Amino acid sequence: MKTLFISLMRLGDFLMMRELIRSYKQKNGAEVQVLIYKEFEFAKSLFPFVDHWISIDRKEMQQVAVRKDQYILNNFFELEQLVQKIESENFDKVISLTHNHLSHYFLSALDMEPNRVIGSRVFDSAIDYGSPWIQYLNDIGSFEGVSAFHLIDIYRSALGLNSIETVEDLNLEESTKASIPQEEYICIQMTSNEEKKTFSFGKWKEVIRYYRQLDSKRKILCLCAPDEEANLLSELSDISNLKLEVKACDLVTAQALIHNSRLLVTPDTAIKYLAIGSRTPVLELSLGSSQYNQTGSYTEDSLVLQANLKCSPCSHRLKCPNASFICQDMIGADLVGYTMFHHMEKNWMAIDILASEFFEDVNFYRTEFLQNNFWFASRLGEGALAENLKSMFHQASWQVVLQERNVEDWQRFDLEAQVIRRYLIEKAYTSPENLRPVLEKFEAILLGMELESEELIRSLSPSAKTRKSIGDREKIFQAVNMWFDRNRSLNQDLPAFEQLCIEAIQGEMDTGQHEDSATCRVLDNMNHIIKIERKLSEMIRIDYMEIL
Amino acid sequence: MADALEFVESEFGPIPVLNGRRLASKRKPLAEARSWVERQDRKCDEFIVFGFGAGFHIDELKKTKDAKSFLIFEINLEIAEFAKTKGYEVITNKEELLNIVEQSFKGGFQVLFHQASIQQHTEEYEEALFYLSGRNKEGLERALNRISLSLDSKREMENKIFLDRELVNYSKALPMDRNYNLLNVLAEILK
């Protein structure tokens, strides 16, 4: 089996998918080729399992585009040659690991049958995704919803992989081994390519001082690229007496250091993906535009700290309109310093106390892999149970829909119910007395939502809409507004659903659209999700008492 | 005003003198030609050389392995005649040149400039350059037609559009057209 993976976005997005590619190769015994930008070729050494590399020299293309002595189609012909080369290789599968305009057009240009391509593209005059999971990813982006799954899980499911394999031995060269300290240490990645995504050096220094109050023994390695070393040495010179070492290294050495570290502390950077496959927990500071639920640390028992703010996460493209980065200010240096220590010590009780104390200001999420191998970030602290259950029901319901199972066949949700039960027993430590009222309230709300949403969907269907008068539409509009006012906060996909309904009422939805259009599909899925969530809740409520 | 052309003799053959300026070194034309070839920042293996001059640089270019094929464009007709005496076919008309390019250069190409020649006719060579490389409206139309995309002539196009990522929006094409998709890929890469 011969497979091409395409990753044409940022370095971090590519590194995130590293263990996915490795696991795919292990499962399928495939010959794996990868297409990336030439400027990221320096990361090749982290992918020894890749058989062949293809690259696009973006910088060269940019140069050619502005040179008047070059024919305007030179870049075009180069791309055409590349596409022809890919076609001539007869790949069994071409998989795009990025979901953007570029990958959409690139896959559309390939003359390949749909069953051999995974990723969004136009094929035979229609949009094809190659997998319902990629279609879900597309819908989430288009309707500004919040993904119920980590990106790796979306691609893992699309590729039919059961789990991501753990890496036990890195097979390091002697020179790399020599750079790993013999004593215990933790790693910190301080810098990020975006100001809003990391602390200032001043705040990092405070963090380290607070950490040192609890731990004077372990070494702290500040990881950086060689060209950042001088700056870090100068910035951190006044705390060098705190057993701190600035460690300039390449990606392979960084991976080795992280693999052997007690903890990695980092904002949303490519470095955190080097911990995937290792047993090193990550304390991730999810600041600015960082979307922990899609791209968070994909390791067991990592911890994500995120300010409890309405604007968090913000848009990647937008500048922060506030005088200072509030999402950074709300996460104090003392909190990070102390959390680092307890996290390294795996003292989850102490972390839970911190999470409860700062519940209003900072969200603490503990990452884990559920029984079905899906990544899940559960919020810590008192009062988080209802929120975690909602997220868990939501994720489980989407699994049923995306695995294209019969949503009316309730008997077949046993696995999902089992996963949630196990979470409740092993992680949430919830008594039936605590749980029952939460679930009963949840079900009552869902039942109301379900009945009302069905009515709404019927009234908004293209065929019904054409028969409505302006007065009728006004009434529907009011009903929709009221419905969303009551339910908006209950389900993370509802804002997108609301937008669709309003567009439909205002007539922006083309009356000629058929039932299987993207909008109708999203509306139907919403209804299914609500139904499945309620059914799962019922199943858990009824038998949780018996199990305990 | 018509060009004044004369030739001066040298150890290596006749050197054209156009409007009072020699088009190659009289003493070391071969070394000068070798240096010209080395200086070229070649990104393609198919070239169009603007300016024949005394032809020494063409002789040198022929010797290089990576110059797969090339065409010569010379505006001065008398120099074009002189080129024939040295065994070279020279094209003097930009439309004719582009026709040949489109038929024989299946991929892209690059223009190399013989500075001594083009300094005498900067405007004419520049116009030909923009036309050939697709960096004026007419040239861009020709280029896009070559890959089966026709331009929407109602839209205002300026020379700058070749730098503009919106390039593809100036063309009329079906979304499933392979070339349309490739142009969009390019636009995304050049963002």
Chai-1 contact restraints between the chains, C-beta under 6 A:
chainA,res_idxA,chainB,res_idxB,connection_type,confidence,min_distance_angstrom,max_distance_angstrom,comment,restraint_id
A,R58,B,I189,contact,1.0,0.0,6.0,A-B,restraint_1
A,M61,B,I189,contact,1.0,0.0,6.0,A-B,restraint_2
A,Q62,B,L190,contact,1.0,0.0,6.0,A-B,restraint_3
A,A65,B,L190,contact,1.0,0.0,6.0,A-B,restraint_4
A,K68,B,R135,contact,1.0,0.0,6.0,A-B,restraint_5
A,D69,B,Q110,contact,1.0,0.0,6.0,A-B,restraint_6
A,D69,B,V111,contact,1.0,0.0,6.0,A-B,restraint_7
A,Q70,B,Q110,contact,1.0,0.0,6.0,A-B,restraint_8
A,Y71,B,G108,contact,1.0,0.0,6.0,A-B,restraint_9
A,Y71,B,F109,contact,1.0,0.0,6.0,A-B,restraint_10
A,Y71,B,S133,contact,1.0,0.0,6.0,A-B,restraint_11
A,I72,B,S133,contact,1.0,0.0,6.0,A-B,restraint_12
A,I72,B,G134,contact,1.0,0.0,6.0,A-B,restraint_13
A,I72,B,A143,contact,1.0,0.0,6.0,A-B,restraint_14
A,I72,B,F162,contact,1.0,0.0,6.0,A-B,restraint_15
A,L73,B,G108,contact,1.0,0.0,6.0,A-B,restraint_16
A,L73,B,A143,contact,1.0,0.0,6.0,A-B,restraint_17
A,N74,B,G108,contact,1.0,0.0,6.0,A-B,restraint_18
A,N75,B,L186,contact,1.0,0.0,6.0,A-B,restraint_19
A,F77,B,G107,contact,1.0,0.0,6.0,A-B,restraint_20
A,F77,B,G108,contact,1.0,0.0,6.0,A-B,restraint_21
A,L79,B,L182,contact,1.0,0.0,6.0,A-B,restraint_22
A,L79,B,V185,contact,1.0,0.0,6.0,A-B,restraint_23
A,E80,B,L182,contact,1.0,0.0,6.0,A-B,restraint_24
A,H101,B,E188,contact,1.0,0.0,6.0,A-B,restraint_25
A,L102,B,V185,contact,1.0,0.0,6.0,A-B,restraint_26
A,L102,B,E188,contact,1.0,0.0,6.0,A-B,restraint_27
A,Y105,B,N181,contact,1.0,0.0,6.0,A-B,restraint_28
A,Y105,B,N184,contact,1.0,0.0,6.0,A-B,restraint_29
A,Y105,B,V185,contact,1.0,0.0,6.0,A-B,restraint_30
A,F106,B,V185,contact,1.0,0.0,6.0,A-B,restraint_31
A,S108,B,N181,contact,1.0,0.0,6.0,A-B,restraint_32
A,A109,B,R178,contact,1.0,0.0,6.0,A-B,restraint_33
A,A109,B,N181,contact,1.0,0.0,6.0,A-B,restraint_34
A,A109,B,L182,contact,1.0,0.0,6.0,A-B,restraint_35
A,V122,B,P175,contact,1.0,0.0,6.0,A-B,restraint_36
A,V122,B,M176,contact,1.0,0.0,6.0,A-B,restraint_37
A,S125,B,M176,contact,1.0,0.0,6.0,A-B,restraint_38
